Amino acid sequence: MKIKAHWYARPYPHDWEFYAECDEGANIDIAVKNDPDIKKIGPNPKEIVLQGMATCTSVDVVSSLNKMRQPLHSLVVECEATQTETHPKVFKECIMTYKVTGENLNIERVAHCVQLSYTKYCGVSAMIEKSGCHVTPKLFVNEREVPIWDPEESISNKLKKWLQEIAIHQPRGIVLITGSSRGIGAALVNYFAEKGFAVLPTSRNKVIFENKNIFESLYLDVSKLGSILNLKNLLQKNGVKLNLIIQNAGISSIDPNADDLNALNLTMADLRHVYETNVFGLIETNNIFMELMNKDGTIAFMSSTMGQVVRDSYLNASYRLTKRSVIQFAKQAALQLKEENKEIAMLSIHPGSVKTELNPNGRISVEQSAKNMELLFTSKFREKLIQNNGSFWIFDESDHIWKCVE
Ligand SMILES: NC(=O)c1ccc[n+]([C@@H]2O[C@H](COP(=O)([O-])OP(=O)(O)OC[C@H]3O[C@@H](n4cnc5c(N)ncnc54)[C@H](OP(=O)(O)O)[C@@H]3O)[C@@H](O)[C@H]2O)c1
């Protein structure tokens, strides 16, 4: 991709007027207003960024609706952004409103197309979000506002019913597990349901679980604030109080098929990408979901012995850095809880060496690891967790016990 921007070289008050050309030559005028009384000849550079985002997501929505044979009549995407106060001023928050019209549109499908663009395909909104701006999508179909994540309120209604008919009867309360589409997360969902928990599995990819103690998998991308807030609102609206959160979502590197990089070869893009999920996502999810916690609840953060000082190595550097941050965050959060006289237990965990996509050479199965982990959340173990609040626990595979190491 290649563009050129040219200055028109006009005198004041038109001295901030430009035109830009792309490779194929179609030009646009760009202007920054220099005098309140002059008429702007084109958008300013940041308006172009917003226009680019609105157009990029529009392309996704139009093409997905076409594929779904939805009779789209019109689509307008409006973006309204606030900026930070100091230079360089960047976008802080942006509301992106999709206005869709068409006869006999299937609302679920329209919402799904918007979701797909926002979560997966729209590269411009992904770039803007990576800069720290929170983009909130809103959807109007034939002038009626529709909740993007649950357009017919069907998930909310199902959740209400499940809470009243199933969850309430589970002796160990409700556990929410992040990153439960596969690996340790999926095994935890199944095992905890057998052990008397009502389970809320959350993931980016939908998974079908068979046990009635498990609610359907709820969408949560821990690296997207909009997704965290949406889930929190759904749970809060239905009066969900959580007994346990297991922050399991994690990645090892930008490319799941490539080995993570060594310390001195790290690129900041790779490092940021891993931090986005393993640290920022985990902390943001935690701090937003704290409001949903029972006052004697427990929050467990999946870390790894690869984050320990004693296991220092220059290999797999971004993963190690993030997992060390997780251990530290659990400690700091527990210190604050103590100061505030709160009895929520916090811990970071190493689950052992578990055979999964992330660790194909793991020594134990996901089922075994879920079984081991459940021991940590029995009432017998709670006193130990509270006494060592914020500590890092490792499952010792030879002695078959949990050891508090930091
Ligand atoms: N396996 C081990 O030996 C081992 C050892 C120590 C620690 N751990 C930790 O245990 C956790 C689970 O690991 P695993 O081995 O089961 O790995 P895995 O099989 O790769 O599973 C990772 C899970 O995290 C989810 N995930 C990734 N990015 C996410 C995001 N942005 N939002 C929500 N979910 C996201 C993935 O779901 P989607 O990609 O489908 O969304 C997947 O369900 C990780 O935190 C890992 O660091 C594992």
The ligand as a MOL file (V3000), in Angstrom:
LIG
                    3D

  0  0  0     0  0            999 V3000
M  V30 BEGIN CTAB
M  V30 COUNTS 48 52 0 0 0
M  V30 BEGIN ATOM
M  V30 1 N -0.3490 -26.2290 29.0120 0
M  V30 2 C 0.5470 -26.0080 29.9390 0
M  V30 3 O 1.4440 -26.8380 30.1910 0
M  V30 4 C 0.5150 -24.7440 30.7480 0
M  V30 5 C 1.5000 -24.5600 31.7250 0
M  V30 6 C 1.4690 -23.3990 32.4750 0
M  V30 7 C 0.4850 -22.4570 32.2730 0
M  V30 8 N -0.4570 -22.6500 31.3020 0 CHG=1
M  V30 9 C -1.4750 -21.6170 31.1230 0
M  V30 10 O -2.7540 -22.1980 31.1610 0
M  V30 11 C -3.6670 -21.4660 30.3440 0
M  V30 12 C -4.3660 -22.4090 29.3720 0
M  V30 13 O -3.3810 -22.9550 28.5490 0
M  V30 14 P -3.6070 -24.1820 27.5560 0
M  V30 15 O -2.3760 -24.9490 27.6060 0
M  V30 16 O -4.9040 -24.8210 27.8230 0 CHG=-1
M  V30 17 O -3.6080 -23.3990 26.1640 0
M  V30 18 P -4.5380 -23.5240 24.8590 0
M  V30 19 O -4.9340 -24.9290 24.6320 0
M  V30 20 O -3.8200 -22.7980 23.7930 0
M  V30 21 O -5.8260 -22.7020 25.3010 0
M  V30 22 C -5.7670 -21.3230 25.5030 0
M  V30 23 C -7.1730 -20.7970 25.6090 0
M  V30 24 O -7.1210 -19.3640 25.7390 0
M  V30 25 C -8.0560 -18.8090 24.8250 0
M  V30 26 N -7.7090 -17.4400 24.4340 0
M  V30 27 C -6.6050 -16.9980 23.8130 0
M  V30 28 N -6.6870 -15.6740 23.6330 0
M  V30 29 C -7.8700 -15.2730 24.1530 0
M  V30 30 C -8.5190 -14.0240 24.2740 0
M  V30 31 N -7.9860 -12.8980 23.7960 0
M  V30 32 N -9.7140 -13.9890 24.8980 0
M  V30 33 C -10.2830 -15.1080 25.3700 0
M  V30 34 N -9.7260 -16.3320 25.2630 0
M  V30 35 C -8.5280 -16.3940 24.6620 0
M  V30 36 C -8.0660 -19.7770 23.6570 0
M  V30 37 O -9.2860 -19.6640 22.9940 0
M  V30 38 P -9.5500 -19.1600 21.5000 0
M  V30 39 O -8.2380 -19.0150 20.7990 0
M  V30 40 O -10.4380 -20.2270 20.9630 0
M  V30 41 O -10.2620 -17.8950 21.6960 0
M  V30 42 C -7.9970 -21.1110 24.3790 0
M  V30 43 O -9.2750 -21.5300 24.7890 0
M  V30 44 C -2.8330 -20.3910 29.6660 0
M  V30 45 O -2.9490 -19.1810 30.3820 0
M  V30 46 C -1.4220 -20.9300 29.7730 0
M  V30 47 O -0.4520 -19.9040 29.7460 0
M  V30 48 C -0.4570 -23.7820 30.5290 0
M  V30 END ATOM
M  V30 BEGIN BOND
M  V30 1 1 1 2
M  V30 2 2 2 3
M  V30 3 1 2 4
M  V30 4 1 4 5
M  V30 5 2 4 48
M  V30 6 2 5 6
M  V30 7 1 6 7
M  V30 8 2 7 8
M  V30 9 1 8 9
M  V30 10 1 8 48
M  V30 11 1 9 10
M  V30 12 1 9 46
M  V30 13 1 10 11
M  V30 14 1 11 12
M  V30 15 1 11 44
M  V30 16 1 12 13
M  V30 17 1 13 14
M  V30 18 2 14 15
M  V30 19 1 14 16
M  V30 20 1 14 17
M  V30 21 1 17 18
M  V30 22 2 18 19
M  V30 23 1 18 20
M  V30 24 1 18 21
M  V30 25 1 21 22
M  V30 26 1 22 23
M  V30 27 1 23 24
M  V30 28 1 23 42
M  V30 29 1 24 25
M  V30 30 1 25 26
M  V30 31 1 25 36
M  V30 32 1 26 27
M  V30 33 1 26 35
M  V30 34 2 27 28
M  V30 35 1 28 29
M  V30 36 1 29 30
M  V30 37 2 29 35
M  V30 38 1 30 31
M  V30 39 2 30 32
M  V30 40 1 32 33
M  V30 41 2 33 34
M  V30 42 1 34 35
M  V30 43 1 36 37
M  V30 44 1 36 42
M  V30 45 1 37 38
M  V30 46 2 38 39
M  V30 47 1 38 40
M  V30 48 1 38 41
M  V30 49 1 42 43
M  V30 50 1 44 45
M  V30 51 1 44 46
M  V30 52 1 46 47
M  V30 END BOND
M  V30 END CTAB
M  END
